[in-house]
Amino acid sequence: MPTGHAGLFSVRESKVNQHRSSWSFQVGSFASIAIRVHVTFVLLFAYFVYLTTPDDRVTEGLLVAAVFGCVLAHELGHALVAKLFGIQTTDITLYPFGGIASITAQPGPRAELAIALAGPAVNFAVVVGLLPFIDVAHLESISQSTTGQPAFSFREKLLLANLSIAIFNLLPALPMDGGRVLRALLAILRVPNPTQIAARVSKVLSVAMAIGALYLGQPILLFISFLVFIGAVQEQVRADSRSLAESFCVEDVMVPRSLLETMPHGTTISRALRSSFNSLQPLFLVTIGDDPSGVVFREDILEHAATSPDDYISAIVFRDLPSIDVKAPLASAMAALEQSQSHVAFVTKDDSFAGILAYDRIADFLLMKGIRNHFPQEDETEWPSPH
């Protein structure tokens, strides 16, 4: 039975035309939240069932399904509490080692604390709900037994799974719930650089987990320690990017209208394809007359050119993009893009269209600025003029 972490909630910096991975598929929805399952989850489910004896396969299959049902409930706990703070969740995806609830914006410290605690609280609630149906004396006798394989019942296994999920997720390591709780508490206490501190703690814990996994011969724990380390690095990079973005405004990063290649909304996809061959732009502004209608992405032109070349690009245009003022702080623009689940925004100046702001361009801009900050320029030297 899988014993990995229950799951994470993450801020997804999504593209307007983001296509879901072909490795996951939607199995339903709850409260307008898409519930998705990664194909590797199905394979792991089948693997664990296969490992059991034929007489126990039905029971083991039901147990694995019940455990991941609790993982889903854990993620829904995150999502529903996030909704109370006005933060939407786009989807929940179940992976072999847990699940991820993708929320659309970075919550404030108090909101993050509540959202992070909501997941483990669901698992503790399941434990409390199962206790009346558990023979505690039987559990104690098994724990004290030194011979044979522990004969836990279905309910006991489910209780222990939820208990381990809750406790493991509360370890103070990003991007797990405990790491987010630590960061939120540091921010509430006004400790400088809370993400950097939480990330350092996470890295230390991930190394300790890796050492323990090697000592105990637990490859799954070793894999989880790797995920924790990578997650901590990503959180630190995201925090550094937000901090750096405070120094700039939208005007510093936007693509002005004069530099944008445009296509009339009546352009056919085949003609747009020919035009895209002569351009390095990843997207094009689509106009109706002189007014911007939306944007069309090169990858979507390529995708539809083979099947519907005579259709107009108006069929694949992304409209209703958020509008951001040219003087808005870059950090607030990033938050607005995340909140709207958009990769692109229209930039306005005096209520008129002035250009486009793309998330990829922001990321590249901040990366270059960050590299430049790590390598300060040498003082300029005046060269003597020839006499």
C-alpha positions as CSV (number, residue, x, y, z in Angstrom):
1,M,0.0,0.0,0.0
2,P,1.4,3.4,-0.9
3,T,2.7,5.4,2.1
4,G,3.9,8.6,0.3
5,H,2.8,12.1,1.1
6,A,-0.9,12.9,0.7
7,G,-0.4,15.8,-1.5
8,L,0.4,19.4,-2.0
9,F,-1.3,22.6,-3.0
10,S,0.6,24.6,-5.6
11,V,0.3,27.9,-7.3
12,R,0.1,27.2,-11.0
13,E,1.4,29.8,-13.3
14,S,-0.7,28.6,-16.2
15,K,-0.9,29.6,-19.8
16,V,-4.1,30.7,-21.4
17,N,-3.8,27.9,-23.9
18,Q,-2.4,25.4,-21.4
19,H,-3.1,21.8,-22.6
20,R,-3.3,19.2,-20.0
21,S,-0.7,16.5,-20.0
22,S,-1.7,13.5,-22.1
23,W,-0.4,11.5,-19.1
24,S,-3.4,12.5,-17.0
25,F,-7.1,12.3,-17.6
26,Q,-10.2,13.8,-16.0
27,V,-12.4,11.4,-14.0
28,G,-14.9,13.9,-12.6
29,S,-15.3,17.2,-10.9
30,F,-16.3,18.6,-7.6
31,A,-17.4,22.2,-6.8
32,S,-16.2,23.2,-10.4
33,I,-12.8,21.6,-9.6
34,A,-11.6,19.1,-12.2
35,I,-10.5,15.8,-10.7
36,R,-7.7,14.2,-12.7
37,V,-5.7,11.0,-12.4
38,H,-2.2,10.5,-13.7
39,V,-1.7,7.3,-15.7
40,T,1.2,6.3,-13.4
41,F,-1.3,6.2,-10.5
42,V,-3.4,3.6,-12.4
43,L,-0.3,1.6,-13.0
44,L,0.8,1.7,-9.4
45,F,-2.7,0.8,-8.3
46,A,-2.6,-2.3,-10.5
47,Y,0.9,-3.2,-9.3
48,F,-0.1,-3.2,-5.6
49,V,-3.1,-5.3,-6.3
50,Y,-1.0,-7.7,-8.4
51,L,1.4,-8.2,-5.5
52,T,-1.3,-9.5,-3.2
53,T,-2.5,-13.1,-3.2
54,P,-5.6,-13.8,-5.4
55,D,-7.8,-14.1,-2.3
56,D,-6.8,-10.7,-1.0
57,R,-6.8,-8.7,-4.3
58,V,-10.3,-7.4,-4.0
59,T,-9.8,-6.2,-0.4
60,E,-6.4,-4.7,-1.2
61,G,-7.8,-3.0,-4.3
62,L,-10.6,-1.4,-2.1
63,L,-8.0,-0.4,0.5
64,V,-5.8,1.4,-2.1
65,A,-8.8,3.1,-3.6
66,A,-10.0,4.1,-0.1
67,V,-6.6,5.6,0.8
68,F,-6.5,7.6,-2.4
69,G,-10.0,8.7,-1.7
70,C,-8.7,10.1,1.5
71,V,-5.9,11.8,-0.5
72,L,-8.5,13.4,-2.7
73,A,-10.4,14.5,0.4
74,H,-7.2,16.0,1.7
75,E,-6.7,18.0,-1.5
76,L,-10.4,19.1,-1.5
77,G,-9.8,20.4,2.0
78,H,-7.1,22.7,0.7
79,A,-9.3,23.7,-2.3
80,L,-12.4,24.5,-0.3
81,V,-10.6,26.5,2.3
82,A,-8.8,28.4,-0.4
83,K,-12.2,29.2,-1.9
84,L,-13.2,30.9,1.4
85,F,-10.3,33.3,0.8
86,G,-11.4,34.0,-2.8
87,I,-8.7,31.8,-4.3
88,Q,-9.9,29.3,-7.0
89,T,-8.5,25.8,-7.6
90,T,-8.2,24.8,-11.2
91,D,-7.8,21.0,-10.7
92,I,-6.7,18.2,-8.4
93,T,-4.4,15.6,-9.9
94,L,-3.7,12.3,-8.2
95,Y,-0.2,10.9,-8.6
96,P,1.3,7.6,-7.3
97,F,2.8,9.4,-4.3
98,G,-0.1,11.7,-3.5
99,G,-2.0,14.6,-5.1
100,I,-1.6,18.2,-6.1
101,A,-4.3,20.9,-5.8
102,S,-3.4,23.7,-8.2
103,I,-4.6,27.0,-6.8
104,T,-4.5,30.2,-9.0
105,A,-2.8,32.7,-6.7
106,Q,-0.3,32.9,-3.9
107,P,-2.3,33.3,-0.7
108,G,-1.4,35.7,2.1
109,P,0.3,34.4,5.3
110,R,-3.0,33.9,7.3
111,A,-4.8,32.4,4.3
112,E,-1.8,30.1,3.5
113,L,-1.8,28.9,7.2
114,A,-5.5,28.0,7.0
115,I,-5.2,26.4,3.6
116,A,-2.1,24.3,4.5
117,L,-3.7,23.0,7.8
118,A,-7.0,22.1,6.1
119,G,-5.5,19.1,4.3
120,P,-4.1,17.3,7.4
121,A,-7.2,18.3,9.3
122,V,-9.3,16.2,6.9
123,N,-7.1,13.1,7.6
124,F,-7.3,13.7,11.3
125,A,-11.1,13.9,11.0
126,V,-11.1,10.5,9.2
127,V,-9.0,9.1,12.0
128,V,-11.4,10.4,14.6
129,G,-14.4,9.1,12.6
130,L,-12.8,5.6,12.4
131,L,-11.8,5.3,16.1
132,P,-15.3,4.2,17.3
133,F,-15.0,1.2,14.9
134,I,-11.5,0.3,15.9
135,D,-10.4,-2.2,18.5
136,V,-7.7,-0.2,20.2
137,A,-6.6,-3.2,22.3
138,H,-6.1,-5.2,19.1
139,L,-3.9,-2.4,17.7
140,E,-1.8,-2.3,20.9
141,S,-1.3,-6.1,20.8
142,I,-0.1,-5.9,17.2
143,S,2.3,-3.1,17.9
144,Q,3.8,-5.1,20.8
145,S,4.0,-8.3,18.7
146,T,7.6,-9.3,17.7
147,T,6.7,-12.3,15.5
148,G,4.8,-12.8,12.3
149,Q,3.3,-10.2,9.9
150,P,1.0,-7.7,11.6
151,A,-2.6,-8.7,10.9
152,F,-4.3,-5.3,10.6
153,S,-7.9,-5.1,9.6
154,F,-9.2,-3.0,6.7
155,R,-10.3,-0.2,9.1
156,E,-7.1,-0.3,11.0
157,K,-5.0,0.0,7.8
158,L,-7.2,2.9,6.7
159,L,-6.8,4.6,10.1
160,L,-3.0,4.2,10.1
161,A,-2.8,5.4,6.5
162,N,-4.6,8.6,7.3
163,L,-2.6,9.1,10.5
164,S,0.7,8.7,8.6
165,I,-0.5,11.0,5.8
166,A,-1.4,13.8,8.2
167,I,1.8,13.5,10.3
168,F,4.1,13.2,7.3
169,N,2.5,16.2,5.6
170,L,3.1,18.3,8.7
171,L,6.8,17.9,8.5
172,P,8.2,21.5,8.1
173,A,9.4,21.0,4.6
174,L,8.3,22.8,1.5
175,P,6.4,22.2,-0.6
176,M,4.5,20.0,1.9
177,D,1.8,21.4,4.1
178,G,4.1,21.7,7.1
179,G,6.6,23.7,5.2
180,R,3.8,26.1,4.2
181,V,2.7,26.3,7.8
182,L,6.2,27.2,8.8
183,R,6.5,29.9,6.1
184,A,3.1,31.3,7.0
185,L,4.0,31.5,10.7
186,L,7.3,33.2,10.0
187,A,5.5,35.8,7.8
188,I,2.8,36.4,10.5
189,L,5.6,37.0,13.0
190,R,7.2,39.4,10.5
191,V,10.4,37.4,10.3
192,P,12.4,38.6,7.2
193,N,12.6,36.2,4.2
194,P,10.2,33.5,5.4
195,T,10.4,31.5,2.2
196,Q,14.2,31.4,2.2
197,I,14.2,30.2,5.8
198,A,11.6,27.6,5.1
199,A,13.4,26.5,2.0
200,R,16.7,26.0,3.9
201,V,14.9,24.0,6.6
202,S,13.3,21.9,3.8
203,K,16.7,21.2,2.2
204,V,18.2,20.0,5.4
205,L,15.2,17.8,6.1
206,S,15.2,16.4,2.5
207,V,18.9,15.4,3.0
208,A,18.1,13.8,6.3
209,M,15.3,11.9,4.7
210,A,17.6,10.7,1.9
211,I,20.2,9.5,4.4
212,G,17.5,7.7,6.3
213,A,16.0,6.2,3.1
214,L,19.5,4.8,2.1
215,Y,20.0,3.4,5.6
216,L,16.6,1.8,5.7
217,G,16.7,0.7,2.1
218,Q,13.5,2.6,1.3
219,P,13.5,3.8,-2.4
220,I,10.1,5.4,-2.2
221,L,11.3,7.6,0.7
222,L,14.4,8.4,-1.2
223,F,12.3,9.5,-4.2
224,I,10.1,11.7,-1.9
225,S,13.2,13.3,-0.4
226,F,14.2,14.2,-3.9
227,L,10.8,15.7,-4.6
228,V,11.0,17.7,-1.4
229,F,14.4,19.1,-2.3
230,I,13.3,20.1,-5.8
231,G,10.1,21.6,-4.4
232,A,12.0,23.7,-1.9
233,V,14.3,25.0,-4.6
234,Q,11.3,26.0,-6.8
235,E,9.6,27.8,-3.9
236,Q,12.8,29.7,-3.2
237,V,13.2,30.7,-6.9
238,R,9.6,31.8,-7.0
239,A,10.0,33.9,-3.9
240,D,13.2,35.5,-5.2
241,S,11.5,36.3,-8.5
242,R,8.6,38.0,-6.6
243,S,11.0,40.0,-4.5
244,L,13.0,41.1,-7.6
245,A,9.8,42.0,-9.4
246,E,9.0,44.6,-6.8
247,S,11.7,46.8,-8.3
248,F,10.1,47.0,-11.8
249,C,6.8,47.9,-13.4
250,V,4.9,46.5,-16.4
251,E,6.4,49.1,-18.8
252,D,9.8,47.6,-18.2
253,V,8.8,44.1,-19.6
254,M,5.9,44.6,-21.9
255,V,6.0,44.2,-25.7
256,P,4.7,47.5,-27.1
257,R,2.1,47.5,-29.8
258,S,4.5,48.9,-32.4
259,L,6.6,45.7,-32.1
260,L,3.7,43.2,-32.2
261,E,2.9,41.3,-35.4
262,T,-0.8,41.3,-36.0
263,M,-3.3,39.2,-37.9
264,P,-6.9,40.3,-38.9
265,H,-9.5,38.0,-37.3
266,G,-10.6,37.0,-40.8
267,T,-7.2,35.4,-41.6
268,T,-7.3,31.7,-42.4
269,I,-5.3,29.3,-40.4
270,S,-3.3,28.2,-43.5
271,R,-2.4,31.8,-44.2
272,A,-1.5,32.4,-40.6
273,L,0.7,29.3,-40.8
274,R,2.6,30.9,-43.7
275,S,3.0,34.1,-41.9
276,S,4.2,32.4,-38.8
277,F,7.1,30.9,-40.7
278,N,8.6,34.4,-41.2
279,S,8.3,35.3,-37.6
280,L,10.0,34.5,-34.3
281,Q,7.0,35.5,-32.2
282,P,5.4,32.8,-30.1
283,L,2.0,34.6,-30.4
284,F,0.3,37.1,-32.6
285,L,-2.2,39.9,-31.8
286,V,-5.5,39.4,-33.5
287,T,-7.4,42.5,-34.4
288,I,-10.9,43.5,-35.6
289,G,-10.2,46.7,-37.5
290,D,-7.8,48.6,-35.3
291,D,-9.0,47.1,-32.1
292,P,-7.3,44.1,-30.4
293,S,-9.5,41.1,-30.2
294,G,-7.2,38.6,-28.5
295,V,-4.1,36.5,-29.2
296,V,-3.4,33.4,-31.1
297,F,-0.4,31.1,-30.3
298,R,2.0,29.7,-32.9
299,E,1.6,26.2,-31.4
300,D,-2.2,26.3,-31.9
301,I,-1.8,27.5,-35.5
302,L,0.5,24.5,-36.1
303,E,-1.9,22.1,-34.4
304,H,-4.9,23.2,-36.4
305,A,-3.2,23.7,-39.7
306,A,-3.2,20.0,-40.5
307,T,-6.9,19.4,-39.7
308,S,-8.7,22.7,-40.4
309,P,-6.5,24.9,-42.6
310,D,-9.4,26.8,-44.1
311,D,-10.9,27.8,-40.8
312,Y,-10.4,31.4,-39.6
313,I,-8.1,32.1,-36.7
314,S,-11.0,33.7,-34.9
315,A,-11.9,30.1,-34.0
316,I,-8.7,29.6,-32.0
317,V,-8.2,33.1,-30.6
318,F,-7.9,33.6,-26.8
319,R,-10.1,36.5,-25.8
320,D,-11.1,38.1,-22.5
321,L,-7.5,38.6,-21.5
322,P,-6.9,40.6,-18.3
323,S,-6.0,44.3,-18.7
324,I,-3.0,45.7,-16.7
325,D,-2.0,49.4,-16.6
326,V,1.4,50.2,-18.0
327,K,2.6,51.7,-14.7
328,A,1.4,48.8,-12.5
329,P,4.1,47.1,-10.4
330,L,5.4,44.0,-12.0
331,A,4.8,41.9,-8.9
332,S,1.1,42.8,-8.9
333,A,0.9,42.1,-12.6
334,M,2.3,38.6,-12.0
335,A,-0.3,38.0,-9.3
336,A,-3.1,39.2,-11.7
337,L,-1.9,36.8,-14.3
338,E,-2.0,33.9,-11.8
339,Q,-5.4,34.9,-10.5
340,S,-6.9,35.0,-14.0
341,Q,-5.1,31.7,-15.0
342,S,-3.7,33.6,-18.0
343,H,-0.3,33.6,-19.7
344,V,-0.9,36.9,-21.4
345,A,-2.5,40.2,-20.6
346,F,-3.3,43.4,-22.5
347,V,-1.4,46.4,-21.3
348,T,-3.3,49.7,-21.3
349,K,-2.1,53.3,-21.1
350,D,-4.8,56.0,-20.5
351,D,-7.4,53.3,-21.1
352,S,-6.0,52.6,-24.6
353,F,-4.3,49.4,-25.8
354,A,-0.5,49.8,-25.5
355,G,0.9,46.3,-25.8
356,I,1.1,42.8,-24.4
357,L,2.6,41.4,-21.2
358,A,3.5,37.7,-21.3
359,Y,4.5,35.5,-18.3
360,D,7.3,33.8,-20.2
361,R,8.8,37.2,-20.9
362,I,8.5,38.2,-17.3
363,A,10.3,35.0,-16.3
364,D,13.1,35.6,-18.8
365,F,13.5,39.2,-17.7
366,L,13.7,38.4,-14.0
367,L,16.1,35.5,-14.7
368,M,18.5,37.9,-16.6
369,K,18.2,40.6,-13.9
370,G,18.9,38.0,-11.2
371,I,22.0,36.7,-13.0
372,R,23.2,40.3,-13.4
373,N,22.7,41.0,-9.7
374,H,24.9,38.0,-8.9
375,F,27.6,39.4,-11.1
376,P,27.9,43.1,-10.4
377,Q,29.5,45.2,-13.0
378,E,33.0,46.5,-12.4
379,D,33.4,50.2,-11.9
380,E,33.8,52.1,-15.2
381,T,37.3,53.2,-15.9
382,E,38.2,56.3,-17.9
383,W,40.7,55.4,-20.5
384,P,43.3,58.1,-21.2
385,S,42.7,59.9,-24.5
386,P,45.6,59.8,-27.0
387,H,47.7,63.0,-27.2
